[in-house]
Amino acid sequence: MSFFGLFGGGTSGASIEEYLNDGAVVIDVRTVDEFRDGHVKGSKNIVLNLIPTKVEEIKKLNKKVIAVCRSGARSGQATSFLKQQGIDVINGGPWQNVDKFVN
């Protein structure tokens, strides 16, 4: 089991690059202050505890999702929950994992 699998919602073999190439939206589930200190360009900040209230909004984006946070734990929780809601999502882990692929 991968490190991210410990927190649920691992990538299941799909890569961050593949999702980005498919036009995925990056959702950063950290706090507003953490997001303000640095984030992936173009990402959306939806704090983890608000994810359940934003499911319909996320579905309306009609895009694949890459969830990120500081370490991969919170994004893993968000990934597991969003998968249960039928959203095509992977856990990107720390936001810097995705940032290196975004220009």
N, C-alpha and C positions, 0 to 999 in steps of 0.2 A: 504494500500500500504506500502511495506517495505521501509526503509530508502534508500536502493540502488535503488528501483524502481523510486525514485524521479529523479535519474540521468539516467534512462533508462537502459535496459539490465539487469534486475534482474535475480536471479538464476532460476526462474520458478519452484521451488521445487526440482531441481537437486542439490545435495550437492557437495561440494568441494571434500569430500572423495570419492564419487562415480566417479567423473571425474578423480581424480588421480588414482583410482583403474583401470580405463579404459585406462590408459596410456596418459592422457591429457598432453599437453605442457602448461607451464605457461609463459604467455607473460606479461612482466612488461612494462607499458607504461610511466613510469617516465623518467625524464631527465637522461643523462649518469651520472652526478654527484650524483643524488639521488640514482641511482642503485648501484654505487660504494660504497656508505655509508652502504649498506646492501640490501640483496635480497634473494629470495628463491633459494636454491641450484639447479642448472640445468636450471634455468629460462632463457628466452631470453629477452633481452632489446631491444624493438622497441618503440622509443619515439612516443607518441600519434600522432603528426602531420605527422609522416612517415607511419602510418598504411595504409592509402590509397595506397601508393606506394608499399606496401609489401603484398598485398592480395594474389597474385599468389604464392608467396613464402610460405605464411601461408597455403594455400590450398594444396600445394605440400607436406607438412608435413603429411597430411592425418591422422590427430589426432584431438581429441576434444581439445578445448582451454579454459584455465582459464585466464582471463585478471585481472591484479592487478595494483595498484598504491599506493599512500600514504593514500588516504581517501576513495576511491571508486568512486569519481566523474569522473576522467579521464578514469578509467577502465570501467565505465558505458557507457561513450561515445564510447569507442572502442568496447564494447560489442554490442551496438546498431548497429553500422556501420558494424561490422563483420557478425552479424546475417543477415543483409540486403544483404550481399554478399554470403549467403548460408553456412556460417561456423557454426558448432556446438560449441557454446561458452557460458560461463557463466561469470558473474561478481564476481570475488573472493573478491572484495573490497580491503582493505588495505593488502599489501603483507604479513603481519604477520599472517593474517587469514589462508593463505595457508601454510606458513612456518612451523606452528606448526604440520602439518600433514606429512611433508617431513623430513626424517632422514638424 
